[in-house]
Amino acid sequence: MKSTLIILLTFTFISCKQKEVEQKTIIQSLQNIKNKTDIRDCKCYNELKEKTIKIFTFSDNNSISICGYEENNEYFEFGIFDCKSKKLISGYDAIQTCELKFENDKLQIIELNKLPTNDKWEWNNVKVAEEIITIKNNSIISLGVKPLKVETKISEKTQTEFLNSLETEKYKKFDTEEVLARLEILSIIGNERAKKKLLSIENDKNYELDGAYMEQYRSAIASIKWREKKL
């Protein structure tokens, strides 16, 4: 009789544990369904008309949506939204082009700037800044934007020859866009002479900075001053 009671109690305990496991499984399944629904509903907020072009989900089931424009895996004029709070985490304007890389619960946003990078002054994408978006205490946060170290293959000889040419009639063979781009990249890699020339070129009678040139000039100045504060 005693052994029979023990068997019954054991069976009852096992049954209860099975039901508990089943309940947890059901709850987890419902939670997963809810999370999937949240992802499907994740969209652009702040009354933006752009469509969601990308969604990234972290290991804690938090998600972010990328709203804006993408072409050839490059993103521009876009915002990053928290799908849960519906708040804007970060954003980039139309003149900023970025690459996105998501791994290990981190979204890496790398800002690109097309500038000359070698002795032939060929233009290439230069990685100039980085922002990391990640999770902390079940919330999505940005670690802020920081400048990246920029390296080029422009020799000191080529740099000096170009800067010398700007002090002679040879400056006329370069268009303004090219001059501004070369001065910007040389300033970024630490050429003080180029930086001084760039900062003063607005008052140089040899150049008329209007329209697109003025926009390029102001963008270059803003970028250099920002890098100086951050580095």
MILO-763325 format. One line per 5 residues: number of its first residue (from 1); their letters; for each residue x, y, z of N, C-alpha, C, CB. Coordinates in Angstrom, 3 decimals, padded with zeros to 6 digits. Glycine has a CB too. Example, Ala and Ser with C-alpha at 12.3 -4.5 7.8 and 13.67 -1.06 7.14 Angstrom:
1> as> 013.190 -005.690 007.800 012.300 -004.500 007.800 013.200 -003.300 007.800 011.308 -004.473 009.046; 012.850 -002.250 007.080 013.670 -001.060 007.140 012.900 000.030 007.870 014.084 -000.598 005.725;
END
This chain:
1> mkstl> 000.835 -001.216 000.000 000.000 000.000 000.000 000.863 001.257 000.000 -000.941 000.011 001.222; 001.909 001.226 000.814 002.816 002.372 000.911 003.526 002.619 -000.413 003.847 002.149 002.025; 003.977 001.551 -001.044 004.683 001.686 -002.332 003.755 002.218 -003.411 005.272 000.335 -002.772; 002.503 001.793 -003.332 001.509 002.279 -004.316 001.305 003.783 -004.158 000.148 001.535 -004.147; 001.247 004.261 -002.895 001.077 005.704 -002.629 002.257 006.500 -003.151 000.905 005.962 -001.125;
6> iillt> 003.452 005.962 -002.966 004.672 006.647 -003.448 004.647 006.772 -004.963 005.948 005.885 -003.001; 004.208 005.688 -005.613 004.137 005.702 -007.086 003.140 006.743 -007.559 003.747 004.310 -007.631; 001.974 006.817 -006.868 000.941 007.786 -007.239 001.446 009.225 -007.050 -000.337 007.553 -006.402; 002.134 009.444 -005.925 002.666 010.790 -005.660 003.727 011.170 -006.695 003.266 010.864 -004.235; 004.572 010.208 -007.030 005.621 010.452 -008.028 005.006 010.790 -009.376 006.544 009.226 -008.161;
11> ftfis> 003.972 010.015 -009.746 003.283 010.250 -011.018 002.631 011.633 -011.041 002.224 009.162 -011.262; 002.023 011.999 -009.899 001.378 013.311 -009.800 002.396 014.427 -009.940 000.632 013.446 -008.469; 003.566 014.265 -009.286 004.629 015.281 -009.355 005.144 015.456 -010.785 005.795 014.899 -008.425; 005.343 014.307 -011.437 005.838 014.343 -012.824 004.812 015.014 -013.723 006.151 012.914 -013.340; 003.552 014.699 -013.517 002.484 015.301 -014.334 002.448 016.804 -014.146 001.116 014.696 -013.976;
16> ckqke> 002.578 017.232 -012.879 002.583 018.675 -012.586 003.762 019.365 -013.267 002.639 018.919 -011.061; 004.941 018.751 -013.223 006.131 019.330 -013.855 005.957 019.423 -015.362 007.374 018.501 -013.523; 005.334 018.376 -015.931 005.093 018.386 -017.374 004.161 019.528 -017.762 004.503 017.045 -017.830; 003.107 019.705 -016.948 002.160 020.799 -017.218 002.843 022.157 -017.094 000.959 020.725 -016.255; 003.742 022.273 -016.085 004.467 023.531 -015.889 005.349 023.836 -017.089 005.318 023.473 -014.611;
21> veqkt> 006.035 022.789 -017.578 006.894 022.956 -018.749 006.066 023.335 -019.963 007.689 021.673 -019.028; 004.905 022.666 -020.113 004.018 022.953 -021.240 003.511 024.386 -021.190 002.840 021.982 -021.253; 003.166 024.850 -019.964 002.680 026.223 -019.809 003.764 027.237 -020.182 002.208 026.462 -018.365; 004.998 026.949 -019.730 006.111 027.845 -020.056 006.354 027.870 -021.561 007.394 027.410 -019.318; 006.227 026.693 -022.182 006.420 026.608 -023.635 005.364 027.421 -024.373 006.375 025.142 -024.100;
26> iiqsl> 004.106 027.311 -023.890 003.014 028.059 -024.507 003.229 029.564 -024.351 001.669 027.649 -023.890; 003.625 029.976 -023.126 003.871 031.405 -022.865 004.990 031.931 -023.753 004.225 031.636 -021.381; 006.068 031.126 -023.879 007.188 031.540 -024.717 006.777 031.638 -026.174 008.351 030.572 -024.569; 005.931 030.693 -026.627 005.461 030.710 -028.010 004.623 031.955 -028.278 004.647 029.443 -028.317; 003.733 032.279 -027.291 002.903 033.477 -027.437 003.761 034.734 -027.471 001.885 033.567 -026.294;
31> qnikn> 004.831 034.731 -026.629 005.737 035.885 -026.606 006.463 036.018 -027.934 006.753 035.759 -025.457; 006.880 034.886 -028.502 007.560 034.912 -029.796 006.642 035.421 -030.891 008.076 033.525 -030.154; 005.358 034.994 -030.823 004.385 035.480 -031.806 004.212 036.982 -031.677 003.029 034.771 -031.631; 004.140 037.462 -030.428 003.996 038.897 -030.184 005.190 039.658 -030.733 003.836 039.177 -028.686; 006.400 039.118 -030.478 007.604 039.775 -030.971 007.612 039.839 -032.491 008.848 039.050 -030.471;
36> ktdir> 007.207 038.734 -033.143 007.155 038.719 -034.593 006.144 039.733 -035.111 006.811 037.322 -035.098; 005.036 039.863 -034.394 004.025 040.849 -034.782 004.591 042.251 -034.651 002.751 040.701 -033.922; 005.341 042.475 -033.538 005.944 043.791 -033.328 006.894 044.125 -034.459 006.682 043.843 -031.986; 007.668 043.127 -034.921 008.612 043.351 -036.011 007.872 043.708 -037.293 009.491 042.110 -036.230; 006.780 042.988 -037.563 006.007 043.287 -038.771 005.415 044.690 -038.705 004.890 042.251 -038.965;
41> dckcy> 005.040 045.107 -037.495 004.439 046.422 -037.327 005.484 047.530 -037.215 003.556 046.429 -036.104; 006.743 047.149 -037.079 007.807 048.139 -036.918 007.900 048.988 -038.180 009.170 047.451 -036.617; 007.796 050.282 -038.034 007.748 051.157 -039.209 008.415 052.488 -038.918 006.300 051.382 -039.656; 008.180 053.446 -039.786 008.753 054.779 -039.622 007.793 055.630 -038.798 009.040 055.443 -041.004; 008.351 056.401 -037.889 007.530 057.231 -037.026 007.872 058.701 -037.263 007.733 056.849 -035.539;
46> nelke> 007.484 059.550 -036.346 007.708 060.992 -036.483 007.112 061.535 -037.780 009.203 061.301 -036.432; 006.017 060.896 -038.237 005.294 061.324 -039.430 006.145 061.288 -040.698 004.765 062.712 -039.225; 007.183 060.448 -040.694 008.001 060.297 -041.901 007.222 059.515 -042.948 009.345 059.587 -041.580; 007.350 059.913 -044.193 006.640 059.242 -045.277 007.450 058.094 -045.875 006.291 060.242 -046.361; 008.749 058.043 -045.532 009.597 056.993 -046.077 009.151 055.612 -045.582 011.060 057.247 -045.699;
51> ktiki> 009.438 054.597 -046.383 009.109 053.230 -046.017 010.270 052.602 -045.240 008.780 052.397 -047.273; 009.920 051.611 -044.431 010.960 050.853 -043.738 011.745 050.037 -044.753 010.348 049.932 -042.648; 013.057 050.234 -044.774 013.875 049.517 -045.745 014.702 048.408 -045.096 014.792 050.486 -046.463; 014.766 048.420 -043.756 015.544 047.390 -043.070 015.084 047.311 -041.610 017.080 047.693 -043.157; 015.064 046.100 -041.064 014.771 045.904 -039.649 015.847 045.003 -039.051 013.348 045.290 -039.445;
56> ftfsd> 016.378 045.412 -037.905 017.377 044.610 -037.201 016.825 044.255 -035.825 018.740 045.374 -037.080; 016.994 042.991 -035.422 016.488 042.519 -034.145 017.648 042.053 -033.265 015.470 041.381 -034.353; 017.670 042.545 -032.026 018.725 042.197 -031.078 018.365 040.906 -030.332 018.957 043.354 -030.078; 019.318 040.394 -029.582 019.114 039.114 -028.891 018.047 039.193 -027.813 020.410 038.645 -028.278; 017.741 040.391 -027.311 016.695 040.523 -026.294 015.334 040.815 -026.915 017.058 041.626 -025.307;
61> nnsis> 015.250 040.644 -028.251 014.021 040.841 -029.033 013.645 042.307 -029.261 012.883 040.152 -028.345; 014.475 043.236 -028.816 014.293 044.627 -029.222 014.629 044.750 -030.703 015.181 045.588 -028.366; 013.917 045.630 -031.389 014.163 045.810 -032.825 014.272 047.282 -033.174 013.047 045.158 -033.652; 014.971 047.549 -034.264 015.065 048.907 -034.803 014.726 048.876 -036.286 016.485 049.507 -034.574; 014.139 049.948 -036.755 013.809 050.050 -038.178 014.666 051.136 -038.816 012.295 050.353 -038.382;
66> icgye> 015.063 050.901 -040.047 015.804 051.885 -040.840 014.836 052.451 -041.871 017.079 051.246 -041.534; 014.618 053.734 -041.824 013.658 054.384 -042.719 014.367 055.449 -043.542 012.486 055.009 -041.920; 014.299 055.315 -044.850 014.972 056.289 -045.707 015.225 055.715 -047.075 016.281 056.742 -045.085; 016.465 055.871 -047.558 016.781 055.463 -048.919 018.056 054.631 -048.937 016.928 056.688 -049.833; 018.070 053.651 -049.824 019.223 052.758 -049.963 019.480 052.473 -051.434 018.996 051.438 -049.190;
71> enney> 020.754 052.475 -051.797 021.148 052.164 -053.169 022.517 051.510 -053.149 021.159 053.440 -054.055; 022.610 050.329 -053.701 023.872 049.578 -053.751 024.489 049.407 -052.358 024.869 050.285 -054.676; 023.632 049.081 -051.385 024.056 048.854 -050.003 024.626 050.097 -049.328 025.078 047.761 -049.964; 024.308 051.251 -049.863 024.667 052.514 -049.227 023.383 053.245 -048.848 025.559 053.392 -050.169; 023.360 053.807 -047.650 022.147 054.420 -047.109 022.332 055.928 -046.990 021.791 053.811 -045.735;
76> fefgi> 021.277 056.676 -047.290 021.338 058.133 -047.182 019.964 058.679 -046.827 021.850 058.766 -048.498; 019.957 059.834 -046.198 018.725 060.481 -045.744 017.831 059.457 -045.031 017.968 061.127 -046.943; 018.313 058.955 -043.905 017.580 057.905 -043.210 017.573 058.134 -041.698 018.185 056.542 -043.531; 016.592 057.510 -041.048 016.488 057.564 -039.603 016.477 056.164 -039.028 015.238 058.326 -039.180; 016.920 056.028 -037.764 016.904 054.747 -037.068 015.907 054.872 -035.922 018.341 054.345 -036.547;
81> fdcks> 014.872 054.021 -035.911 013.806 054.112 -034.926 013.762 052.891 -034.018 012.476 054.284 -035.617; 013.435 053.130 -032.752 013.195 052.064 -031.784 011.770 051.562 -032.007 013.407 052.565 -030.297; 011.623 050.298 -032.365 010.294 049.756 -032.679 009.373 049.722 -031.464 010.428 048.357 -033.248; 009.950 049.600 -030.268 009.127 049.524 -029.062 008.649 050.915 -028.619 009.914 048.851 -027.928; 009.575 051.833 -028.483 009.217 053.176 -027.992 008.746 054.102 -029.107 010.405 053.805 -027.285;
86> kklis> 009.008 053.697 -030.368 008.652 054.494 -031.542 009.408 055.830 -031.581 007.145 054.750 -031.560; 010.567 055.867 -030.925 011.358 057.092 -030.880 012.529 057.022 -031.867 011.877 057.339 -029.453; 012.917 058.206 -032.362 014.070 058.307 -033.247 015.347 058.182 -032.416 014.051 059.649 -034.039; 016.207 057.248 -032.802 017.469 057.055 -032.095 018.566 057.913 -032.711 017.877 055.577 -032.114; 018.605 057.935 -034.037 019.632 058.700 -034.745 019.157 058.937 -036.171 021.011 057.957 -034.730;
91> gydai> 019.800 059.897 -036.852 019.408 060.181 -038.228 020.536 060.813 -039.025 018.200 061.088 -038.248; 020.458 060.639 -040.347 021.474 061.159 -041.252 020.781 061.855 -042.414 022.410 060.024 -041.760; 021.346 062.981 -042.882 020.669 063.775 -043.904 021.046 063.340 -045.321 020.996 065.246 -043.715; 020.572 064.097 -046.287 020.698 063.704 -047.695 022.137 063.733 -048.201 019.851 064.609 -048.553; 022.992 064.538 -047.584 024.369 064.626 -048.068 025.290 063.648 -047.346 024.892 066.044 -047.902;
96> qtcel> 024.734 062.857 -046.434 025.529 061.851 -045.723 025.218 060.461 -046.280 025.244 061.903 -044.191; 026.272 059.740 -046.633 026.140 058.386 -047.157 026.794 057.423 -046.177 026.777 058.262 -048.574; 026.105 056.316 -045.889 026.598 055.400 -044.863 026.512 053.939 -045.291 025.824 055.597 -043.584; 027.343 053.142 -044.669 027.262 051.685 -044.737 026.745 051.191 -043.393 028.657 051.040 -045.086; 025.956 050.106 -043.408 025.439 049.526 -042.175 025.962 048.098 -042.019 023.889 049.545 -042.166;
101> kfend> 026.344 047.762 -040.790 026.814 046.412 -040.506 026.257 045.993 -039.150 028.380 046.336 -040.524; 025.520 044.874 -039.137 024.885 044.418 -037.900 025.423 043.055 -037.504 023.356 044.362 -038.059; 026.041 042.989 -036.329 026.523 041.716 -035.792 026.817 041.881 -034.308 027.791 041.229 -036.554; 026.715 040.768 -033.571 026.994 040.747 -032.129 026.222 041.829 -031.372 028.488 040.922 -031.886; 024.941 041.972 -031.716 024.063 042.938 -031.045 024.544 044.379 -031.183 023.945 042.590 -029.580;
106> klqii> 025.207 044.670 -032.285 025.654 046.041 -032.547 025.370 046.421 -033.997 027.162 046.193 -032.238; 024.744 047.572 -034.172 024.599 048.134 -035.510 025.684 049.178 -035.687 023.173 048.749 -035.730; 026.566 048.917 -036.627 027.662 049.845 -036.917 027.274 050.689 -038.126 029.008 049.078 -037.177; 027.224 051.996 -037.924 026.903 052.935 -038.999 028.190 053.665 -039.367 025.769 053.948 -038.571; 028.676 053.409 -040.575 029.937 054.009 -041.023 029.636 055.077 -042.067 030.902 052.926 -041.604;
111> elnkl> 029.996 056.306 -041.754 029.758 057.403 -042.688 030.891 057.476 -043.717 029.628 058.746 -041.929; 030.498 057.614 -044.975 031.451 057.665 -046.073 031.511 059.065 -046.676 031.082 056.640 -047.147; 032.689 059.434 -047.113 032.860 060.712 -047.808 033.742 060.457 -049.025 033.489 061.811 -046.862; 033.266 060.800 -050.193 034.042 060.549 -051.409 035.065 061.666 -051.584 033.112 060.450 -052.660; 036.353 061.286 -051.531 037.448 062.247 -051.585 038.643 061.632 -052.315 037.853 062.696 -050.159;
116> ptndk> 039.585 062.474 -052.785 040.809 061.945 -053.396 041.636 061.198 -052.353 041.645 063.086 -054.030; 042.267 060.097 -052.769 042.968 059.281 -051.769 044.366 058.817 -052.168 042.150 058.091 -051.461; 044.837 059.156 -053.367 046.157 058.669 -053.769 046.895 059.720 -054.603 046.026 057.355 -054.564; 048.077 059.381 -055.065 048.912 060.337 -055.803 048.307 060.752 -057.135 050.277 059.747 -056.042; 047.354 059.977 -057.638 046.663 060.362 -058.870 045.412 061.192 -058.563 046.282 059.110 -059.682;
121> wewnn> 045.192 061.441 -057.291 044.029 062.199 -056.819 042.715 061.545 -057.260 044.094 063.644 -057.336; 042.719 060.211 -057.275 041.496 059.487 -057.627 040.536 059.496 -056.440 041.820 058.029 -058.058; 039.243 059.681 -056.745 038.235 059.775 -055.704 037.754 058.385 -055.285 037.055 060.626 -056.182; 037.672 058.176 -053.975 037.174 056.918 -053.425 036.384 057.194 -052.153 038.340 055.938 -053.142; 035.588 056.207 -051.743 034.865 056.331 -050.484 035.839 056.256 -049.314 033.790 055.235 -050.362;
126> vkvae> 035.776 057.248 -048.446 036.631 057.295 -047.263 035.747 057.138 -046.028 037.454 058.631 -047.204; 036.107 056.218 -045.145 035.363 056.029 -043.906 035.795 057.105 -042.908 035.594 054.597 -043.322; 034.897 058.044 -042.640 035.283 059.208 -041.840 034.704 059.203 -040.422 034.851 060.460 -042.543; 033.592 058.482 -040.202 032.975 058.506 -038.870 032.207 057.209 -038.621 032.030 059.728 -038.725; 031.936 056.959 -037.340 031.258 055.719 -036.964 030.306 055.977 -035.798 032.287 054.624 -036.590;
131> eiiti> 029.138 055.355 -035.877 028.192 055.367 -034.759 027.797 053.919 -034.461 026.923 056.249 -035.087; 027.742 053.576 -033.170 027.341 052.242 -032.751 026.005 052.327 -032.017 028.426 051.593 -031.851; 025.049 051.506 -032.451 023.764 051.392 -031.751 023.677 049.977 -031.211 022.540 051.722 -032.699; 023.391 049.862 -029.909 023.396 048.560 -029.262 022.327 048.502 -028.173 024.781 048.259 -028.672; 022.355 047.456 -027.356 021.370 047.308 -026.279 022.055 047.366 -024.914 020.595 045.979 -026.432;
136> knnsi> 021.313 047.914 -023.937 021.800 047.978 -022.566 020.595 048.006 -021.639 022.715 049.226 -022.342; 020.544 047.071 -020.700 019.430 046.977 -019.748 018.082 046.947 -020.467 019.471 048.155 -018.763; 018.003 046.118 -021.498 016.773 045.916 -022.269 016.307 047.185 -022.993 015.672 045.425 -021.351; 017.230 048.097 -023.249 016.915 049.314 -024.002 017.912 049.480 -025.135 016.926 050.562 -023.080; 017.500 050.179 -026.170 018.376 050.443 -027.310 019.032 051.803 -027.118 017.585 050.392 -028.656;
141> islgv> 020.333 051.860 -027.260 021.061 053.104 -027.052 022.063 053.352 -028.183 021.783 053.077 -025.703; 022.410 054.602 -028.362 023.490 054.974 -029.277 024.712 055.335 -028.454 023.072 056.161 -030.202; 025.860 054.838 -028.865 027.111 055.158 -028.177 027.723 056.446 -028.701 028.104 054.017 -028.328; 026.987 057.130 -029.586 027.465 058.396 -030.122 028.287 058.228 -031.387 028.277 059.109 -029.090; 028.537 059.348 -032.036 029.301 059.347 -033.279 030.737 059.770 -032.978 028.652 060.293 -034.338;
146> kplkv> 031.678 059.039 -033.540 033.090 059.380 -033.336 033.817 059.342 -034.673 033.760 058.407 -032.321; 034.830 060.184 -034.841 035.596 060.175 -036.094 036.490 058.943 -036.187 036.445 061.447 -036.210; 036.721 058.486 -037.394 037.631 057.373 -037.639 038.961 057.907 -038.169 037.008 056.361 -038.636; 040.016 057.210 -037.865 041.318 057.591 -038.386 041.341 057.359 -039.891 042.448 056.798 -037.688; 041.771 058.369 -040.620 041.788 058.297 -042.081 043.231 058.199 -042.575 041.079 059.532 -042.704;
151> etkis> 043.466 057.239 -043.437 044.785 057.082 -044.042 044.649 057.117 -045.559 045.457 055.761 -043.581; 045.585 057.741 -046.220 045.571 057.829 -047.680 046.927 057.387 -048.230 045.234 059.276 -048.146; 046.993 057.338 -049.549 048.254 057.014 -050.221 048.772 058.237 -050.977 048.069 055.816 -051.192; 048.519 059.412 -050.408 049.004 060.656 -051.019 050.362 060.982 -050.405 047.983 061.845 -050.806; 051.397 060.924 -051.199 052.753 061.153 -050.689 052.948 062.623 -050.311 053.806 060.728 -051.739;
156> ektqt> 053.936 062.868 -049.462 054.252 064.241 -049.056 054.678 065.071 -050.261 055.363 064.250 -047.986; 055.357 064.450 -051.203 055.785 065.155 -052.407 054.573 065.640 -053.200 056.668 064.246 -053.282; 053.594 064.764 -053.388 052.391 065.121 -054.132 051.613 066.209 -053.402 051.504 063.885 -054.349; 051.538 066.111 -052.079 050.855 067.135 -051.289 051.511 068.493 -051.471 050.846 066.752 -049.810; 052.836 068.523 -051.380 053.573 069.788 -051.486 053.454 070.383 -052.879 055.046 069.578 -051.137;
161> eflns> 053.550 069.554 -053.895 053.437 070.041 -055.278 052.073 070.685 -055.521 053.661 068.886 -056.277; 051.034 070.056 -055.011 049.694 070.618 -055.191 049.551 071.949 -054.463 048.633 069.635 -054.695; 049.969 071.996 -053.205 049.844 073.235 -052.426 050.685 074.353 -053.027 050.258 072.997 -050.970; 051.856 074.019 -053.556 052.691 075.039 -054.220 052.000 075.583 -055.467 054.071 074.449 -054.598; 051.337 074.702 -056.197 050.678 075.125 -057.442 049.554 076.125 -057.174 050.120 073.906 -058.188;
166> letek> 048.939 076.049 -055.989 047.863 076.982 -055.655 048.383 078.395 -055.414 047.114 076.495 -054.427; 049.699 078.501 -055.236 050.303 079.817 -055.009 050.808 080.440 -056.304 051.449 079.705 -054.012; 050.569 079.761 -057.416 050.997 080.262 -058.719 049.809 080.269 -059.679 052.156 079.401 -059.288; 050.083 080.611 -060.923 049.032 080.627 -061.948 048.517 079.227 -062.269 049.552 081.283 -063.219; 049.227 078.219 -061.776 048.802 076.842 -062.025 047.473 076.510 -061.353 049.866 075.880 -061.546;
171> ykkfd> 047.061 077.345 -060.386 045.804 077.078 -059.691 044.629 077.041 -060.670 045.557 078.140 -058.611; 044.797 077.724 -061.804 043.703 077.841 -062.771 043.340 076.510 -063.432 044.073 078.845 -063.838; 044.248 075.545 -063.386 043.958 074.273 -064.061 043.086 073.352 -063.206 045.261 073.561 -064.415; 042.835 073.754 -061.967 041.982 072.952 -061.087 040.621 073.619 -060.934 042.647 072.758 -059.704; 039.547 072.828 -061.031 038.242 073.429 -060.758 038.041 073.507 -059.239 037.090 072.605 -061.436;
176> teevl> 037.108 074.319 -058.835 036.916 074.612 -057.414 036.559 073.373 -056.609 035.837 075.654 -057.241; 035.730 072.508 -057.176 035.339 071.288 -056.474 036.560 070.431 -056.152 034.335 070.485 -057.313; 037.469 070.320 -057.115 038.673 069.517 -056.926 039.576 070.131 -055.859 039.435 069.378 -058.250; 039.731 071.441 -055.899 040.583 072.131 -054.921 040.043 071.920 -053.508 040.669 073.646 -055.241; 038.752 072.112 -053.335 038.145 071.955 -052.010 038.288 070.523 -051.490 036.664 072.344 -052.059;
181> arlei> 038.086 069.547 -052.378 038.188 068.149 -051.969 039.618 067.791 -051.562 037.719 067.232 -053.100; 040.592 068.262 -052.332 041.985 067.958 -052.016 042.401 068.621 -050.698 042.907 068.421 -053.162; 041.979 069.855 -050.520 042.317 070.554 -049.274 041.654 069.883 -048.070 041.891 072.032 -049.354; 040.429 069.392 -048.278 039.741 068.729 -047.171 040.452 067.456 -046.754 038.305 068.415 -047.554; 040.781 066.586 -047.714 041.409 065.329 -047.351 042.804 065.562 -046.760 041.494 064.411 -048.570;
186> lsiig> 043.524 066.543 -047.268 044.848 066.838 -046.715 044.727 067.392 -045.296 045.600 067.839 -047.618; 043.705 068.183 -045.049 043.465 068.698 -043.694 043.129 067.569 -042.742 042.333 069.734 -043.698; 042.329 066.618 -043.207 041.918 065.483 -042.374 043.114 064.638 -041.954 040.906 064.615 -043.121; 044.080 064.470 -042.865 045.235 063.623 -042.528 046.351 064.414 -041.852 045.776 062.949 -043.785; 046.073 065.699 -041.535 046.999 066.441 -040.692 047.915 067.437 -041.372 047.812 065.508 -039.988;
191> nerak> 047.650 067.782 -042.619 048.486 068.771 -043.307 048.012 070.170 -042.899 048.422 068.585 -044.873; 048.785 070.838 -042.039 048.391 072.139 -041.496 048.373 073.233 -042.558 049.328 072.536 -040.375; 049.251 073.112 -043.529 049.286 074.116 -044.599 047.990 074.048 -045.414 050.525 073.898 -045.522; 047.549 072.833 -045.700 046.301 072.653 -046.441 045.115 073.164 -045.627 046.097 071.171 -046.807; 045.135 072.915 -044.350 044.050 073.366 -043.476 043.985 074.897 -043.450 044.241 072.811 -042.042;
196> kklls> 045.117 075.529 -043.346 045.167 076.996 -043.332 044.619 077.568 -044.638 046.613 077.486 -043.102; 044.986 076.928 -045.752 044.507 077.373 -047.065 042.993 077.194 -047.168 045.216 076.592 -048.198; 042.495 076.058 -046.681 041.062 075.790 -046.745 040.272 076.798 -045.922 040.767 074.375 -046.262; 040.746 077.093 -044.734 040.038 078.017 -043.849 039.989 079.436 -044.406 040.694 078.029 -042.486; 040.962 079.776 -045.240 041.035 081.150 -045.770 040.516 081.290 -047.199 042.457 081.634 -045.720;
201> iendk> 040.167 080.176 -047.836 039.836 080.212 -049.260 038.549 080.983 -049.544 039.710 078.802 -049.795; 037.696 081.116 -048.536 036.445 081.859 -048.722 036.726 083.312 -049.078 035.579 081.787 -047.453; 037.867 083.824 -048.607 038.237 085.214 -048.881 039.251 085.350 -050.009 038.792 085.850 -047.636; 039.540 084.250 -050.680 040.495 084.250 -051.780 039.785 084.678 -053.069 041.146 082.844 -051.947; 040.268 085.731 -053.691 039.632 086.272 -054.899 039.724 085.319 -056.097 040.270 087.603 -055.263;
206> nyeld> 040.590 084.331 -056.002 040.733 083.379 -057.112 039.577 082.371 -057.176 042.057 082.630 -056.982; 038.779 082.346 -056.128 037.706 081.358 -056.090 036.376 082.019 -055.744 038.030 080.252 -055.076; 035.344 081.631 -056.453 033.997 082.105 -056.159 033.207 080.940 -055.553 033.293 082.664 -057.453; 032.959 081.064 -054.274 032.250 079.999 -053.572 030.769 080.345 -053.475 032.851 079.773 -052.162; 030.011 079.851 -054.427 028.569 080.056 -054.380 027.870 078.759 -054.750 028.137 081.204 -055.326;
211> gayme> 026.617 078.655 -054.403 025.851 077.462 -054.738 026.450 076.196 -054.171 025.734 077.333 -056.216; 026.683 075.213 -055.032 027.192 073.912 -054.611 028.595 074.020 -054.012 027.204 072.948 -055.793; 029.407 074.943 -054.523 030.759 075.106 -053.990 030.717 075.590 -052.539 031.563 076.094 -054.856; 029.812 076.515 -052.244 029.696 077.016 -050.883 029.214 075.914 -049.948 028.743 078.215 -050.831; 028.295 075.098 -050.437 027.806 073.983 -049.633 028.933 072.991 -049.355 026.634 073.279 -050.342;
216> qyrsa> 029.739 072.706 -050.381 030.879 071.807 -050.219 031.888 072.389 -049.232 031.553 071.540 -051.576; 032.148 073.688 -049.350 033.106 074.359 -048.472 032.648 074.299 -047.010 033.295 075.823 -048.910; 031.394 074.650 -046.772 030.872 074.656 -045.401 030.866 073.260 -044.800 029.461 075.236 -045.373; 030.550 072.258 -045.620 030.558 070.880 -045.149 031.971 070.454 -044.755 029.997 069.941 -046.227; 032.963 070.849 -045.556 034.355 070.502 -045.270 034.825 071.165 -043.980 035.261 070.916 -046.438;
221> iasik> 034.506 072.438 -043.811 034.904 073.163 -042.606 034.255 072.554 -041.366 034.528 074.647 -042.725; 032.953 072.258 -041.472 032.231 071.672 -040.338 032.826 070.314 -039.959 030.731 071.519 -040.675; 033.164 069.514 -040.967 033.731 068.191 -040.723 035.079 068.288 -040.004 033.891 067.432 -042.045; 035.914 069.188 -040.464 037.250 069.331 -039.876 037.172 069.841 -038.429 038.104 070.289 -040.727; 036.321 070.825 -038.189 036.175 071.367 -036.832 035.590 070.314 -035.891 035.278 072.628 -036.844;
226> wrekk> 034.652 069.522 -036.396 034.071 068.461 -035.573 035.119 067.417 -035.208 032.899 067.796 -036.305; 035.935 067.040 -036.182 036.983 066.052 -035.927 037.972 066.572 -034.896 037.716 065.692 -037.228; 038.291 067.844 -034.949 039.241 068.435 -033.988 038.705 068.364 -032.556 039.539 069.901 -034.362; 037.412 068.559 -032.403 036.817 068.514 -031.064 036.765 067.091 -030.519 035.411 069.109 -031.090; 036.539 066.113 -031.436 036.347 064.736 -031.004 037.654 063.966 -030.811 035.492 064.020 -031.997;
231> l> 038.667 064.320 -031.611 039.934 063.567 -031.530 040.791 064.018 -030.361 040.724 063.717 -032.825;
END
